[in-house]
Amino acid sequence: MSDLPLHVTSEVAPLRQVLVHIPGDEMALVSPENKHDLLFDDILFAEEAREEHQVMTKLFRRLVGHEDAVLELSDLVLEAFETPEARAYYVEELIELLPERNFEAYQSDLAGLDAKALHRFAFTGQAPFPVSAHPLPNLLFTRDLAAVVGNHVVLSTAARAARRPESALIRTVFRFHERFADVRERLIELPEEVSFEGGDLLVVSDKVVLIGQSERTSLGGAVQVARELLARTEIEHVLVVNLPKRRSCMHLDTVFTFVDEAMFVVYPPIIEGITENIYDLSSSDGEGEFTMRVHTSLHAALEEVMGREVTFIPCGDDPISQQREQWTDGANLFAIRPGLVVGYTRNRETYAKMKEHGFRIVDAESFLEYHGDGDIPLDDKIAIRLEGNELSRGRGGPRCMTMPLVRE
């Protein structure tokens, strides 16, 4: 059992532990008929997607260098479900989150399943009795389930019905898995009438977070998260970024991610092309009440709250390449440590721009061959290209597929 306490006060501090989910049987249940209901634009070749995902987690294990570097969501759910209390809680949450599905009629049947059978139902929607439930292919994107801020955990309330069962799963894991016993008093749950997903929260520092008000995180959700963080944590500033409400930029991290301590890859039409959309919420009483002021741009707001110059790198060269590469997650990179990030191979124009800012571009397999022992010069800026031809069709990049639990 890990003794690492949950701790995230930066998007780029060296990674110590991350939660992921490799595509499982649920991904093979996405079909041309149900893909839009499940929030997919295409169907993935599940076997190849798993292979691509395994290369990513191999990178994390090698570079972090300890046994508990990568936690698998499926394993945690199964372990949590070993207790009848956890199984009963999960079913109750499912009924509350999806009243329209009439799971209440099957409450005793579902709660009576053993751990393996309920796990299969939770992930695939399949049960030994005629209950109607969807598979959960979006569990691949563990980022959206919750967000660790300092030593607190903000639990998601998903915006779309297809993802609400994921909220029931992550709440069950944090409330019942022995690994997280010490954090249960630091869970932040939101009212059911608002929505919040973890892809909209970026931790700038121990004092500052960004929250996207997006297609998936409502204004009420952003404000409620801000209130809770200002009242219960060391956070002093919450910068709310008002985004267009459309699928192409469903979360803030689809158009903006850290690649170094003060360097970001951005989608310029939204991050630089829209102004007066940054709301700086700061505590006025230490109890969650706040004052608000508007910044002209995210660039200006970050320089002010960080107290340093920041650099924006565009995800592409011209407007067309930027649109194409944002669509395939060019602005959705994941930092293993400052200046060491992972993204998809296909976003070549983004890498060309990063190279202009001092990044060395390497393929994942080559990187593992030459630096697999973790011996990397700390002053090197490196972007690791991960083959993601199948994963990228799910509309989420390496940041979407990772939930950091512990950073230095």
N, C-alpha and C positions, 0 to 999 in steps of 0.2 A: 504494500500500500504506500502510495506516495506521501511524503511529508512536506511537499511543496505547498506553501500557502498561496491562494489565488492573489495575483498582483499584476496589474497592468496600469502603468502611468505614462505610456508612450506607445505610439504606433511602430516605432523602429528599434526600441531597446532590444538587446539580444534575447531571442526566444528561448524559453525553458520548457514550455509545455503547451500543446495545442490539441484541440478537439476537432476531429474530422469524421467523415463517413464515406467509405468507399461505396460506389454504386453497387447495389445488391439486387435481389430478385424483384424489388419494387420497380427498378428502372426498366426491366424487360416487360412490364405490364403497361407501359405507355404505348398507345396505339394511334394510328391516324385518326381514329374516331374520337378518342378521349383526350388527345394531347392538349387541346386548347383549354378544356376544363381543368386540366392539371397544370396549366400555366407554362406549357412547353410550345415552342414554335416548330419543333422537329422531333423525330424519334432518334435516339442515340443507339449506336452499336455498343451494347452494354459491356461486352467482353473487352473491347478495345478501350472504352472509357475507364474500365477498372485498371487496365495496364498503365494507362497514362497517369491515373491517380496514384498508383503504387510508386511510380518514379518520384512523384512529388513528396510522398511521405518518406521515401528512402532518403531523399535529400535532408528532410528535417531530422530524421534519426541520426544520420551521420554527423550533421553539423552541430546538433544540440549535444549529442554524445552521452545520453543516459537512457536507461531502460524505459522510463515513463515519459519520454519526450512527446510521443504521439498517443493519444487516447482515441479509441474507436467508439463512436456513439452507439453502435449496435451492441457492443459488448456491455457498455454501461447500462443500457436499457434492460438487457437480459439479466444482468446481475441485480439491478434494482427490483425487477419483477419477481425475484425469488421470495420476497415477503408478500403475504396476502394483503397487508395494509397498502403497499405500493400499488398492487394491481387494482384494488378497490378505489384508491385515490385517482388513478389514471382514468378509470371508467367514469367516475363522477365528473372529472374535468372534461372528458370528451362529451358527455351529455350536456354540460353547461355551455361549452364552446360551440356546439353544433346542435341546438335544439331542433332544427328543421329535419335532422336525419333520423329522429325517433330512436336513438340508441337506448333510450330509457326502457323500451319494451324488451331489450335484451340485456338489461343491466346485470341480473343475477347470472345469466349464461356467460357473459363476458368476464365478469369478476371471478367466476368459477373455473375459468381456463387456467391451466398451469403456465409457468413462466414462458416456456418455449411456444406454446400455442398462442398466448396473448401477444408475445413478441411478433410472431408471424402475422397476426391480425393487425397489429399496430403499424407494421411496415408495408404490408401488401394488401390489406383489406380482406384477406381470406380467413374464413372461420369454418368450423365444422357444423355450422347451422346457418340458415339463410338470412344473415344480416347483410345489409348493403353498405359498403364502405369503399372509399377510393384508396389506391396505393399512394405512397408518399415519396415520389421520386425527387422532390425538392429537398429532402433531407441531405442530399449531396452538399447543399449550401448551408453548412453549419453556422456560418457567420450570422445568419438571420435569426437564430434561435434565442440568442441572448447576447449580452455584452458585459465583459468584466471591466469595471472602472475602479481603479484603486483596488480595494479588497471587497468591493460590493459587486453584485451581479444584477443587471437589469434584465428581467425576463420578458420575452416577446409576447405581444398579443397580435397575431398575424392579421393582415388586412383582408386576405382572401380566404374563403371557406376551404379551398383546396389545401391551405397550409395551416389552418387552425389546429388540426390534430398534432402538428409538430409542437405547438405551444404546450399541449397537454403532456407530451413526452418529456420535453426538457424540464418542465416543472416537476415531474415525477422523479427524474434523475437527481436534480438538485435537492429535492426534499427527502429522498429515501436512500440514495446511494451512500454507503458508509464513507466513501472518499470525500464527500462534501459535507460531512457532519458539522464541521466547524464554521461553515459559511451560512447556515440556515437562518441565522438572525440578521444576515446582511443581504437577503434577497429583496429585490425591489419589484413588486408586482403592480401592474397598472389596472385601472378600471376597464371593464370589458367593453365599454362604449368607445374607447379610443384604440388606435392601432399604433404599434411600434415594432420595427424589425431592425435587427442588429447591423445590417448593412448601411444603415443611416447614422451610425454613431462612430466617430473617430476620436481617439484619445490623443490630444495634442501634447498634454503634459499633466503633471499631478494637479494643476490648477485650471486647466482649460479642456473642454471637449467641443467637438462639432456635432450637430445633429441636423440631418436633412429632413425638411418637411417635403415629402415626396408623394409619389403614387401610393406608397406602402406605409408611410408614417404620417399620420394625420397631424394637424396643428395641435389638437388636444393632446395627442400622444407626445409630441415634442415638448410641449409646455409642461406636461405632467412629469416627464423624465427630468426636465430641467429643475423643477421644484424639488423633486426627490434628491437629486444629486447636490443641489445647493444646500439642502437642509441636512443631509446625512453623510456627506463626504467632504473631502478637502477641496472640491471643485469650487472655483470662484467666478468663472465665466463660462457660459454656454452660448456658443455662436450657432444660431439657427439659420440654416441656409434654405431659403424658399426656392424649390426647384419646380420646373414644369411637371405637370402631373401626367406623365406618359410612360409607356413601357420601356422605351429605349433608355430612359434614365430613371429606372424604378427606385434606385437607392443612390445616396450621395456617393458611395464608393464605386459606382459605375462611371462616374465622371471626374473623380478626384481621389488620389491616394498618395500617401507618403512614399518616397523612395530613399530619403535621407532625413537628417534631423530638421532641415529647413528647405527641403527640395521636394517637389510634388510633380506627378504626372497628371495632367488635366485635359479635359475636353473643352477647348476654348470657347465654342459658341455658347455654352452654358456658364462655365466658371468665369470667363472674362467678358462674355457678350451681354450678360444680364447684370444690371447694377441696382443699387438701393434695395437689395434682397437679403441682406445679412443683418440679423437682429441679435444684438449682444445683450443677453440676460445675465445680470449680476445680482448677487444676494444683497438684500437691503436690511434683513433682520436676523439672518442665520437660521431661519425656520422655514425656508422655502419660498418666502415672498421675494420678489425681485423688482429691480428697475430695468428699463429697456431703452436702448438707443439703437439707431440704424447706422450701419456702415455703408459707405459707397460701394465697396467691393470686398470680396473675400481676401484678396491680396493685401489690401490696406488693413483689414481687421486682423489678419494673422500677424502682420508685422508689428502692430500695436500690442497685441496681447502676448506675443512671444518675445518682444523687445529685440528683434533682430531682422535683418533683411531675409526675404524668402525668394525662392526661384520657382517659377512655373515652367514645366516642360510640356509642350503640346503633344498629344497622342497622334502624331501624324504631321505631315508637312503642309498640305493644302486642305481646303474645306472638304473635298471629296474623300481624301485618304483619312482625314480625321473622323468623318462620319463612319467610314468602313471599319476603322480600327477601334473606335469606341464601341461599335456594335459587337465586335469580337473581343471585347474586354481589354483593349489596349491601355485603358486608364485604370485597370483593376489589378494592381500588382500587390504582392505580399512581401513584407520586409522580414527577413530572418535576423538581421541586425542592421545598424545604420549603413546604408550604401550597399547592402547585399539583398537583392530582391529577386522574386520569381514572377515570370509572366509567360504568356503563350508565344510560341515560336512564330506564329503567323503574322504578328503585328510588327512587321519589319520597319515601317516608317517611324513608329514610336521608338524602336531601338536606335534608329539612325539619329533621332533627336537626342536621345539619352547619351549616345556616344559623343555628341558635340559638347555635352556637359560633363565629360570625364569618365563615363561608364565604359567598362570593358564588357563586351557581349560574348557569352559562352553558352554552348548547348549543355543541357542537364547531364547527359551521359558523359561528355568530356569533362565536365566539372567534377563529377563523382570519381572519375578515373584519376584525375590529377590532384584533387583537393578533398577526397573522400574521408581523409583522416582529420578533417577540420583545420588543417594548417593553412590558414589564409591570412595574408598580410592585412592588418586591421585598417590600413589607410587606403586599401584598394576599394574602388566602387565597381561592383560587378552586377550585371543583370543576367540571370540564368534563364535561358529559353527552354520552356517545357513544351514538349509535343502535346497539343491539346485539340487536335482536329475533331475528336468526338466530344470531349468535355465542353469545348466552346459552343457547341450547338445547343447546350443547355442554357446558354445566356448567363454565365457566371464565370469569373476568373479565379485565380489562386486566392485572392482575398476573400471572395465569396465562399470558398470551400474550406475556410479555416476560421476557427474561433480560438484565439489565444487565451489561455487560462493563466499563464505565468510568463512574465518577462522580467528581466533583471531591473 
